[in-house]
Amino acid sequence: MTTTFQTNLTDTVYNGWTNYETWNVALWINNEEGLYELARDCGDYETLVTCLYENYGVTKTKDGVKFADPKVNAVEINSDVFDF
């Protein structure tokens, strides 16, 4: 059995993403076909967030992370999802 401890409490990287919030949002966008297609149609993360709220009343992922959370790294989401 291996035990891992976080040694740097300021280390906020989460599974290779900036933080948990960014990882969670990217996970949902990349793994829900309808959300992914809508995201691609929107063209960028900021437009997606607006579209989700204005057209569907959706503000959070199914895990409770707000799409408009200031912790979400929109630049990282854009480069992952919208880099086409």
N, CA, C and O atoms as a GROMACS GRO file, in nm:
protein
  336
    1MET      N    1   0.084  -0.118   0.000
    1MET     CA    2   0.000   0.000   0.000
    1MET      C    3   0.089   0.124   0.000
    1MET      O    4   0.186   0.132   0.074
    2THR      N    5   0.053   0.219  -0.083
    2THR     CA    6   0.129   0.343  -0.094
    2THR      C    7   0.045   0.457  -0.039
    2THR      O    8  -0.074   0.468  -0.070
    3THR      N    9   0.106   0.541   0.040
    3THR     CA   10   0.039   0.658   0.094
    3THR      C   11   0.104   0.782   0.036
    3THR      O   12   0.227   0.792   0.032
    4THR      N   13   0.022   0.876  -0.010
    4THR     CA   14   0.074   1.000  -0.066
    4THR      C   15   0.025   1.117   0.018
    4THR      O   16  -0.092   1.124   0.055
    5PHE      N   17   0.115   1.207   0.049
    5PHE     CA   18   0.080   1.324   0.126
    5PHE      C   19   0.106   1.449   0.044
    5PHE      O   20   0.204   1.456  -0.031
    6GLN      N   21   0.019   1.548   0.058
    6GLN     CA   22   0.042   1.676  -0.007
    6GLN      C   23   0.142   1.752   0.080
    6GLN      O   24   0.114   1.782   0.196
    7THR      N   25   0.257   1.783   0.024
    7THR     CA   26   0.361   1.848   0.103
    7THR      C   27   0.359   1.999   0.090
    7THR      O   28   0.411   2.069   0.177
    8ASN      N   29   0.300   2.051  -0.014
    8ASN     CA   30   0.295   2.194  -0.036
    8ASN      C   31   0.149   2.236  -0.032
    8ASN      O   32   0.076   2.210  -0.128
    9LEU      N   33   0.104   2.299   0.075
    9LEU     CA   34  -0.036   2.334   0.089
    9LEU      C   35  -0.081   2.442  -0.008
    9LEU      O   36  -0.201   2.465  -0.023
   10THR      N   37   0.012   2.508  -0.075
   10THR     CA   38  -0.027   2.606  -0.176
   10THR      C   39  -0.038   2.543  -0.314
   10THR      O   40  -0.074   2.611  -0.410
   11ASP      N   41  -0.008   2.414  -0.324
   11ASP     CA   42  -0.019   2.342  -0.451
   11ASP      C   43  -0.166   2.314  -0.479
   11ASP      O   44  -0.227   2.232  -0.411
   12THR      N   45  -0.222   2.382  -0.577
   12THR     CA   46  -0.364   2.368  -0.605
   12THR      C   47  -0.390   2.298  -0.738
   12THR      O   48  -0.504   2.294  -0.784
   13VAL      N   49  -0.287   2.241  -0.799
   13VAL     CA   50  -0.304   2.170  -0.925
   13VAL      C   51  -0.388   2.046  -0.899
   13VAL      O   52  -0.367   1.976  -0.800
   14TYR      N   53  -0.482   2.018  -0.989
   14TYR     CA   54  -0.572   1.906  -0.971
   14TYR      C   55  -0.577   1.824  -1.099
   14TYR      O   56  -0.629   1.870  -1.201
   15ASN      N   57  -0.524   1.704  -1.095
   15ASN     CA   58  -0.522   1.614  -1.211
   15ASN      C   59  -0.469   1.681  -1.338
   15ASN      O   60  -0.520   1.658  -1.447
   16GLY      N   61  -0.368   1.764  -1.322
   16GLY     CA   62  -0.307   1.831  -1.435
   16GLY      C   63  -0.374   1.962  -1.474
   16GLY      O   64  -0.329   2.030  -1.565
   17TRP      N   65  -0.481   1.997  -1.406
   17TRP     CA   66  -0.554   2.121  -1.433
   17TRP      C   67  -0.518   2.224  -1.326
   17TRP      O   68  -0.461   2.189  -1.223
   18THR      N   69  -0.551   2.349  -1.351
   18THR     CA   70  -0.520   2.456  -1.257
   18THR      C   71  -0.573   2.428  -1.117
   18THR      O   72  -0.503   2.452  -1.019
   19ASN      N   73  -0.695   2.377  -1.108
   19ASN     CA   74  -0.758   2.351  -0.978
   19ASN      C   75  -0.879   2.258  -1.000
   19ASN      O   76  -0.912   2.222  -1.112
   20TYR      N   77  -0.942   2.222  -0.890
   20TYR     CA   78  -1.057   2.131  -0.897
   20TYR      C   79  -1.170   2.187  -0.983
   20TYR      O   80  -1.229   2.114  -1.063
   21GLU      N   81  -1.199   2.315  -0.968
   21GLU     CA   82  -1.310   2.375  -1.041
   21GLU      C   83  -1.289   2.367  -1.192
   21GLU      O   84  -1.380   2.332  -1.266
   22THR      N   85  -1.168   2.399  -1.237
   22THR     CA   86  -1.137   2.393  -1.380
   22THR      C   87  -1.145   2.249  -1.430
   22THR      O   88  -1.201   2.222  -1.536
   23TRP      N   89  -1.089   2.158  -1.354
   23TRP     CA   90  -1.093   2.016  -1.390
   23TRP      C   91  -1.237   1.967  -1.401
   23TRP      O   92  -1.272   1.898  -1.496
   24ASN      N   93  -1.321   2.003  -1.303
   24ASN     CA   94  -1.458   1.955  -1.301
   24ASN      C   95  -1.538   2.007  -1.420
   24ASN      O   96  -1.610   1.931  -1.484
   25VAL      N   97  -1.525   2.135  -1.449
   25VAL     CA   98  -1.596   2.194  -1.564
   25VAL      C   99  -1.548   2.129  -1.694
   25VAL      O  100  -1.630   2.093  -1.778
   26ALA      N  101  -1.418   2.114  -1.710
   26ALA     CA  102  -1.364   2.051  -1.831
   26ALA      C  103  -1.412   1.907  -1.843
   26ALA      O  104  -1.444   1.861  -1.953
   27LEU      N  105  -1.417   1.837  -1.732
   27LEU     CA  106  -1.464   1.698  -1.731
   27LEU      C  107  -1.607   1.689  -1.784
   27LEU      O  108  -1.636   1.603  -1.867
   28TRP      N  109  -1.695   1.775  -1.736
   28TRP     CA  110  -1.834   1.771  -1.780
   28TRP      C  111  -1.847   1.811  -1.927
   28TRP      O  112  -1.921   1.746  -2.002
   29ILE      N  113  -1.777   1.916  -1.967
   29ILE     CA  114  -1.787   1.959  -2.107
   29ILE      C  115  -1.736   1.849  -2.200
   29ILE      O  116  -1.798   1.822  -2.303
   30ASN      N  117  -1.627   1.787  -2.165
   30ASN     CA  118  -1.567   1.687  -2.253
   30ASN      C  119  -1.636   1.551  -2.250
   30ASN      O  120  -1.611   1.468  -2.338
   31ASN      N  121  -1.723   1.526  -2.152
   31ASN     CA  122  -1.782   1.394  -2.139
   31ASN      C  123  -1.934   1.390  -2.153
   31ASN      O  124  -1.993   1.281  -2.149
   32GLU      N  125  -1.998   1.503  -2.169
   32GLU     CA  126  -2.141   1.508  -2.194
   32GLU      C  127  -2.160   1.555  -2.338
   32GLU      O  128  -2.132   1.671  -2.370
   33GLU      N  129  -2.206   1.466  -2.424
   33GLU     CA  130  -2.211   1.496  -2.567
   33GLU      C  131  -2.288   1.624  -2.599
   33GLU      O  132  -2.240   1.707  -2.676
   34GLY      N  133  -2.405   1.641  -2.540
   34GLY     CA  134  -2.485   1.761  -2.567
   34GLY      C  135  -2.415   1.889  -2.523
   34GLY      O  136  -2.417   1.989  -2.593
   35LEU      N  137  -2.353   1.884  -2.407
   35LEU     CA  138  -2.280   1.999  -2.355
   35LEU      C  139  -2.159   2.028  -2.442
   35LEU      O  140  -2.128   2.144  -2.469
   36TYR      N  141  -2.091   1.923  -2.484
   36TYR     CA  142  -1.974   1.940  -2.571
   36TYR      C  143  -2.014   2.004  -2.704
   36TYR      O  144  -1.947   2.097  -2.750
   37GLU      N  145  -2.122   1.957  -2.764
   37GLU     CA  146  -2.168   2.014  -2.892
   37GLU      C  147  -2.208   2.160  -2.875
   37GLU      O  148  -2.177   2.244  -2.960
   38LEU      N  149  -2.278   2.190  -2.766
   38LEU     CA  150  -2.317   2.329  -2.740
   38LEU      C  151  -2.192   2.415  -2.721
   38LEU      O  152  -2.185   2.527  -2.772
   39ALA      N  153  -2.096   2.363  -2.648
   39ALA     CA  154  -1.972   2.438  -2.625
   39ALA      C  155  -1.903   2.468  -2.758
   39ALA      O  156  -1.860   2.581  -2.781
   40ARG      N  157  -1.892   2.368  -2.843
   40ARG     CA  158  -1.828   2.389  -2.974
   40ARG      C  159  -1.905   2.492  -3.057
   40ARG      O  160  -1.844   2.573  -3.127
   41ASP      N  161  -2.038   2.490  -3.050
   41ASP     CA  162  -2.119   2.588  -3.123
   41ASP      C  163  -2.098   2.729  -3.068
   41ASP      O  164  -2.102   2.827  -3.143
   42CYS      N  165  -2.077   2.740  -2.938
   42CYS     CA  166  -2.058   2.871  -2.875
   42CYS      C  167  -1.924   2.933  -2.912
   42CYS      O  168  -1.914   3.055  -2.927
   43GLY      N  169  -1.822   2.852  -2.927
   43GLY     CA  170  -1.693   2.904  -2.973
   43GLY      C  171  -1.594   2.942  -2.866
   43GLY      O  172  -1.473   2.941  -2.891
   44ASP      N  173  -1.640   2.976  -2.746
   44ASP     CA  174  -1.549   3.003  -2.634
   44ASP      C  175  -1.623   2.983  -2.503
   44ASP      O  176  -1.746   2.978  -2.499
   45TYR      N  177  -1.546   2.972  -2.396
   45TYR     CA  178  -1.604   2.938  -2.266
   45TYR      C  179  -1.699   3.046  -2.214
   45TYR      O  180  -1.806   3.014  -2.162
   46GLU      N  181  -1.662   3.171  -2.228
   46GLU     CA  182  -1.745   3.279  -2.177
   46GLU      C  183  -1.883   3.278  -2.244
   46GLU      O  184  -1.984   3.299  -2.178
   47THR      N  185  -1.886   3.255  -2.375
   47THR     CA  186  -2.012   3.249  -2.448
   47THR      C  187  -2.093   3.128  -2.402
   47THR      O  188  -2.216   3.136  -2.390
   48LEU      N  189  -2.026   3.015  -2.378
   48LEU     CA  190  -2.095   2.896  -2.329
   48LEU      C  191  -2.163   2.923  -2.196
   48LEU      O  192  -2.279   2.887  -2.177
   49VAL      N  193  -2.093   2.986  -2.104
   49VAL     CA  194  -2.149   3.016  -1.972
   49VAL      C  195  -2.274   3.102  -1.986
   49VAL      O  196  -2.376   3.076  -1.921
   50THR      N  197  -2.267   3.203  -2.070
   50THR     CA  198  -2.382   3.290  -2.093
   50THR      C  199  -2.497   3.213  -2.155
   50THR      O  200  -2.612   3.226  -2.112
   51CYS      N  201  -2.467   3.132  -2.256
   51CYS     CA  202  -2.569   3.053  -2.324
   51CYS      C  203  -2.638   2.955  -2.229
   51CYS      O  204  -2.760   2.942  -2.230
   52LEU      N  205  -2.560   2.887  -2.146
   52LEU     CA  206  -2.616   2.791  -2.052
   52LEU      C  207  -2.714   2.858  -1.957
   52LEU      O  208  -2.821   2.804  -1.929
   53TYR      N  209  -2.678   2.977  -1.909
   53TYR     CA  210  -2.765   3.047  -1.815
   53TYR      C  211  -2.888   3.106  -1.884
   53TYR      O  212  -3.000   3.085  -1.840
   54GLU      N  213  -2.865   3.180  -1.992
   54GLU     CA  214  -2.976   3.251  -2.057
   54GLU      C  215  -3.075   3.158  -2.126
   54GLU      O  216  -3.195   3.185  -2.126
   55ASN      N  217  -3.027   3.049  -2.185
   55ASN     CA  218  -3.116   2.961  -2.262
   55ASN      C  219  -3.168   2.841  -2.183
   55ASN      O  220  -3.275   2.788  -2.214
   56TYR      N  221  -3.095   2.798  -2.082
   56TYR     CA  222  -3.132   2.676  -2.012
   56TYR      C  223  -3.143   2.693  -1.861
   56TYR      O  224  -3.188   2.601  -1.791
   57GLY      N  225  -3.103   2.808  -1.809
   57GLY     CA  226  -3.106   2.830  -1.665
   57GLY      C  227  -3.003   2.747  -1.589
   57GLY      O  228  -3.016   2.728  -1.468
   58VAL      N  229  -2.903   2.696  -1.659
   58VAL     CA  230  -2.799   2.612  -1.598
   58VAL      C  231  -2.685   2.700  -1.550
   58VAL      O  232  -2.631   2.780  -1.626
   59THR      N  233  -2.650   2.684  -1.422
   59THR     CA  234  -2.541   2.762  -1.365
   59THR      C  235  -2.428   2.676  -1.309
   59THR      O  236  -2.319   2.727  -1.282
   60LYS      N  237  -2.455   2.545  -1.291
   60LYS     CA  238  -2.356   2.458  -1.227
   60LYS      C  239  -2.345   2.325  -1.299
   60LYS      O  240  -2.435   2.283  -1.372
   61THR      N  241  -2.231   2.259  -1.277
   61THR     CA  242  -2.216   2.120  -1.322
   61THR      C  243  -2.301   2.034  -1.230
   61THR      O  244  -2.352   2.082  -1.128
   62LYS      N  245  -2.317   1.909  -1.264
   62LYS     CA  246  -2.395   1.818  -1.179
   62LYS      C  247  -2.324   1.788  -1.047
   62LYS      O  248  -2.382   1.727  -0.957
   63ASP      N  249  -2.198   1.831  -1.036
   63ASP     CA  250  -2.124   1.816  -0.911
   63ASP      C  251  -2.133   1.943  -0.826
   63ASP      O  252  -2.075   1.949  -0.718
   64GLY      N  253  -2.203   2.044  -0.875
   64GLY     CA  254  -2.223   2.166  -0.799
   64GLY      C  255  -2.121   2.276  -0.822
   64GLY      O  256  -2.124   2.377  -0.751
   65VAL      N  257  -2.031   2.260  -0.916
   65VAL     CA  258  -1.933   2.364  -0.946
   65VAL      C  259  -1.998   2.466  -1.040
   65VAL      O  260  -2.051   2.429  -1.145
   66LYS      N  261  -1.995   2.592  -1.003
   66LYS     CA  262  -2.054   2.697  -1.085
   66LYS      C  263  -1.970   2.720  -1.210
   66LYS      O  264  -1.848   2.735  -1.202
   67PHE      N  265  -2.037   2.723  -1.326
   67PHE     CA  266  -1.965   2.750  -1.450
   67PHE      C  267  -1.900   2.888  -1.445
   67PHE      O  268  -1.794   2.909  -1.505
   68ALA      N  269  -1.962   2.983  -1.376
   68ALA     CA  270  -1.910   3.119  -1.369
   68ALA      C  271  -1.820   3.141  -1.247
   68ALA      O  272  -1.786   3.256  -1.216
   69ASP      N  273  -1.780   3.035  -1.180
   69ASP     CA  274  -1.691   3.047  -1.065
   69ASP      C  275  -1.561   3.115  -1.110
   69ASP      O  276  -1.500   3.072  -1.208
   70PRO      N  277  -1.518   3.219  -1.039
   70PRO     CA  278  -1.394   3.287  -1.078
   70PRO      C  279  -1.270   3.199  -1.068
   70PRO      O  280  -1.166   3.234  -1.124
   71LYS      N  281  -1.279   3.086  -0.998
   71LYS     CA  282  -1.166   2.994  -0.989
   71LYS      C  283  -1.146   2.915  -1.119
   71LYS      O  284  -1.037   2.863  -1.144
   72VAL      N  285  -1.251   2.905  -1.202
   72VAL     CA  286  -1.240   2.830  -1.327
   72VAL      C  287  -1.146   2.907  -1.420
   72VAL      O  288  -1.166   3.025  -1.446
   73ASN      N  289  -1.044   2.839  -1.468
   73ASN     CA  290  -0.946   2.898  -1.557
   73ASN      C  291  -1.001   2.893  -1.699
   73ASN      O  292  -0.985   2.792  -1.768
   74ALA      N  293  -1.066   3.000  -1.743
   74ALA     CA  294  -1.130   3.005  -1.875
   74ALA      C  295  -1.028   2.990  -1.987
   74ALA      O  296  -1.059   2.932  -2.091
   75VAL      N  297  -0.909   3.041  -1.969
   75VAL     CA  298  -0.804   3.030  -2.071
   75VAL      C  299  -0.770   2.882  -2.093
   75VAL      O  300  -0.755   2.837  -2.206
   76GLU      N  301  -0.758   2.808  -1.984
   76GLU     CA  302  -0.727   2.666  -1.993
   76GLU      C  303  -0.843   2.588  -2.056
   76GLU      O  304  -0.820   2.499  -2.138
   77ILE      N  305  -0.965   2.620  -2.021
   77ILE     CA  306  -1.082   2.556  -2.080
   77ILE      C  307  -1.086   2.585  -2.229
   77ILE      O  308  -1.107   2.495  -2.311
   78ASN      N  309  -1.066   2.711  -2.266
   78ASN     CA  310  -1.067   2.748  -2.407
   78ASN      C  311  -0.962   2.672  -2.486
   78ASN      O  312  -0.988   2.627  -2.598
   79SER      N  313  -0.843   2.657  -2.431
   79SER     CA  314  -0.738   2.590  -2.506
   79SER      C  315  -0.762   2.439  -2.516
   79SER      O  316  -0.716   2.374  -2.609
   80ASP      N  317  -0.835   2.384  -2.420
   80ASP     CA  318  -0.865   2.240  -2.423
   80ASP      C  319  -0.986   2.209  -2.510
   80ASP      O  320  -0.979   2.121  -2.596
   81VAL      N  321  -1.094   2.278  -2.490
   81VAL     CA  322  -1.221   2.246  -2.558
   81VAL      C  323  -1.234   2.318  -2.691
   81VAL      O  324  -1.284   2.260  -2.788
   82PHE      N  325  -1.190   2.440  -2.698
   82PHE     CA  326  -1.219   2.524  -2.814
   82PHE      C  327  -1.100   2.541  -2.908
   82PHE      O  328  -1.106   2.624  -3.000
   83ASP      N  329  -0.996   2.466  -2.887
   83ASP     CA  330  -0.877   2.479  -2.972
   83ASP      C  331  -0.896   2.395  -3.098
   83ASP      O  332  -0.853   2.280  -3.106
   84PHE      N  333  -0.962   2.457  -3.197
   84PHE     CA  334  -0.987   2.384  -3.323
   84PHE      C  335  -0.951   2.466  -3.442
   84PHE      O  336  -0.966   2.420  -3.555
   0.00000   0.00000   0.00000
